[in-house]
Amino acid sequence: MITNIIKSTVDKFGHRSKKKRYEKLVAQYSQDLYRYAYWLCRHPHDAEDLVQETFLRAWRFLDNLKEDTVAKPWLITILRRENARRFRGQTVEHVNIDDCDYLYHDDRPDLNATLRSKIIALPEIYREPLLLQIVMGFTADEISKITALNLNTVLTRLSRGKKQLFENGTEMSDLRTGYGA
C-alpha cells in the first residue's frame, strides 16, 4: 500500500507530483516571466495576465517538459506565443507616443531610464533578441530556440540592435549595469 502511494506521487520522468513540479516552476520563474511580459506589453496588468495565461498553458502541457533544466526557455516560448494570441484577429490601433500620459512601471530603481527608452525605440526585430539577452540573460543559441529563428539571424539582429544603440550614444557598460541581468 505504501509503495502505491509513493508511485502515485512520482510521474513517468521520476518527478514528484505534477502539482509540486508546477509550484516549483511558478516560484522560480514568475518574476522573470513578469519582467519579460512587461517589456512586451508595457502595461503591468497586461503583463500579469500574460504571465497567468503562460502558467495556465504550462500546467496543461507540463508533461511535455522532459527536463526541468530547459524550463525557462520553454516558459518564455509559451509566453511569446500567448502574447501573439492576444493580437489574433485584432486591428492595430496606432497611437502617437507623445500622447501617452502614463509612465512605464518598473519596481527596479537601478534600471536606467535612458537606456530603457532607447531599447523601446528599437524596431521589434532588434528589440526582442536584445531583451532576451540583456534582461533575461539568454545566450544567442537559446534565443534562437525560443524565437524559432536561425542562429545566424539572431546574431545579426543582436549585432544590428546593439549597433543602433551605440549610434545613439549608448555604452557597452550601460548594457551591463543598466539591467543587472
C-alpha positions as CSV (number, residue, x, y, z in Angstrom):
1,M,0.0,0.0,0.0
2,I,2.8,2.5,0.8
3,T,4.5,1.7,-2.5
4,N,1.3,2.6,-4.3
5,I,1.2,6.0,-2.6
6,I,4.8,6.6,-3.4
7,K,4.3,5.6,-7.1
8,S,1.3,7.9,-7.3
9,T,3.5,10.9,-6.4
10,V,6.2,10.2,-8.9
11,D,5.5,10.6,-12.6
12,K,7.0,8.8,-15.6
13,F,10.1,11.0,-15.6
14,G,10.9,10.5,-12.0
15,H,9.5,13.9,-10.9
16,R,7.3,14.3,-7.8
17,S,3.7,15.2,-8.3
18,K,2.7,17.5,-11.2
19,K,1.4,20.0,-8.7
20,K,4.7,20.2,-6.8
21,R,6.7,20.4,-10.0
22,Y,4.4,23.2,-11.3
23,E,4.6,25.1,-8.0
24,K,8.4,25.0,-8.2
25,L,8.3,26.4,-11.7
26,V,6.0,29.2,-10.7
27,A,8.1,30.1,-7.7
28,Q,11.3,30.0,-9.7
29,Y,10.3,31.8,-12.9
30,S,7.3,34.0,-12.2
31,Q,9.4,37.2,-11.7
32,D,11.5,36.6,-14.8
33,L,8.4,36.0,-16.9
34,Y,6.7,39.1,-15.5
35,R,9.7,41.2,-16.3
36,Y,9.8,39.9,-19.9
37,A,6.0,40.2,-20.3
38,Y,6.1,43.7,-19.0
39,W,8.7,44.6,-21.7
40,L,6.4,43.0,-24.3
41,C,3.1,44.6,-23.1
42,R,4.4,47.8,-21.4
43,H,1.5,47.7,-19.0
44,P,1.5,46.0,-15.6
45,H,-1.9,44.4,-15.7
46,D,-1.5,43.1,-19.2
47,A,1.9,41.6,-18.1
48,E,0.3,39.9,-15.1
49,D,-2.5,38.5,-17.3
50,L,0.1,37.2,-19.8
51,V,2.1,35.5,-17.1
52,Q,-1.1,33.9,-15.8
53,E,-2.0,32.6,-19.2
54,T,1.5,31.3,-19.7
55,F,1.4,29.4,-16.5
56,L,-2.1,28.1,-17.3
57,R,-0.8,26.7,-20.6
58,A,2.3,25.4,-18.9
59,W,0.1,23.5,-16.4
60,R,-1.8,21.9,-19.2
61,F,1.3,20.8,-21.1
62,L,3.7,20.2,-18.1
63,D,4.1,16.5,-19.1
64,N,5.7,17.7,-22.3
65,L,8.6,19.3,-20.4
66,K,11.0,16.4,-20.2
67,E,13.8,18.2,-18.2
68,D,13.4,21.0,-15.7
69,T,16.8,22.4,-16.9
70,V,15.1,23.7,-20.0
71,A,12.0,25.1,-18.2
72,K,12.9,28.8,-18.5
73,P,13.3,28.8,-22.3
74,W,10.1,26.6,-22.6
75,L,8.1,29.1,-20.5
76,I,9.5,32.1,-22.4
77,T,8.4,30.4,-25.7
78,I,4.9,29.8,-24.2
79,L,4.8,33.5,-23.1
80,R,5.8,34.7,-26.5
81,R,3.1,32.6,-28.2
82,E,0.5,33.7,-25.6
83,N,1.4,37.3,-26.4
84,A,0.9,36.7,-30.1
85,R,-2.5,35.1,-29.4
86,R,-3.7,38.3,-27.8
87,F,-3.5,40.1,-31.2
88,R,-5.1,37.4,-33.4
89,G,-8.0,38.9,-35.3
90,Q,-7.4,42.4,-33.9
91,T,-6.7,45.5,-35.9
92,V,-3.8,47.6,-34.6
93,E,-4.7,51.0,-33.3
94,H,-1.9,53.4,-33.9
95,V,-1.2,55.8,-31.1
96,N,1.2,58.8,-31.0
97,I,3.7,58.0,-28.4
98,D,3.8,61.7,-27.3
99,D,0.1,61.4,-26.4
100,C,0.7,58.6,-23.9
101,D,0.2,60.1,-20.4
102,Y,1.1,57.0,-18.3
103,L,4.6,56.1,-17.2
104,Y,6.0,52.6,-17.5
105,H,6.0,50.9,-14.2
106,D,9.2,49.2,-13.1
107,D,9.9,48.3,-9.5
108,R,13.7,48.1,-10.0
109,P,15.2,51.5,-9.2
110,D,18.6,50.6,-10.8
111,L,17.0,50.4,-14.2
112,N,18.5,53.1,-16.4
113,A,15.5,55.0,-17.9
114,T,17.5,56.4,-20.8
115,L,18.7,53.0,-21.9
116,R,15.2,51.7,-21.4
117,S,13.8,54.3,-23.7
118,K,16.5,53.6,-26.3
119,I,15.7,49.9,-26.3
120,I,11.9,50.6,-26.6
121,A,12.6,52.8,-29.6
122,L,14.4,50.0,-31.4
123,P,12.4,48.1,-34.1
124,E,10.8,45.0,-32.8
125,I,13.1,42.6,-34.7
126,Y,16.1,44.0,-32.8
127,R,14.4,44.8,-29.5
128,E,13.2,41.3,-28.7
129,P,16.5,39.5,-29.1
130,L,18.3,42.2,-27.1
131,L,15.7,42.0,-24.3
132,L,16.1,38.2,-24.2
133,Q,19.9,38.6,-24.0
134,I,20.2,41.7,-21.8
135,V,17.2,41.4,-19.5
136,M,16.7,37.6,-19.4
137,G,20.3,36.5,-19.7
138,F,19.8,34.1,-22.6
139,T,22.6,33.1,-25.0
140,A,22.2,33.6,-28.7
141,D,21.7,29.9,-29.1
142,E,18.9,29.9,-26.5
143,I,17.3,32.9,-28.2
144,S,17.4,31.1,-31.5
145,K,15.5,28.2,-30.0
146,I,13.0,30.5,-28.2
147,T,12.2,32.6,-31.2
148,A,12.5,29.7,-33.7
149,L,15.0,31.8,-35.7
150,N,18.2,30.6,-37.3
151,L,21.2,31.3,-35.0
152,N,22.9,33.5,-37.6
153,T,19.7,35.6,-37.9
154,V,19.7,36.0,-34.1
155,L,23.4,37.0,-34.1
156,T,22.7,39.5,-36.9
157,R,19.8,41.0,-35.1
158,L,21.7,41.3,-31.8
159,S,24.6,42.9,-33.6
160,R,22.4,45.4,-35.5
161,G,20.4,46.2,-32.5
162,K,23.5,46.9,-30.4
163,K,24.9,49.0,-33.3
164,Q,21.8,51.1,-33.3
165,L,22.0,51.6,-29.6
166,F,25.7,52.6,-29.8
167,E,25.0,55.0,-32.7
168,N,22.7,56.8,-30.2
169,G,25.4,57.2,-27.6
170,T,24.9,54.0,-25.5
171,E,28.0,52.5,-24.0
172,M,28.5,48.8,-23.5
173,S,28.8,49.3,-19.8
174,D,25.3,50.8,-19.8
175,L,24.0,47.4,-21.2
176,R,25.7,45.5,-18.3
177,T,24.9,47.9,-15.4
178,G,21.5,49.2,-16.5
179,Y,19.8,45.9,-16.3
180,G,21.7,43.7,-14.0
181,A,20.5,40.6,-15.8
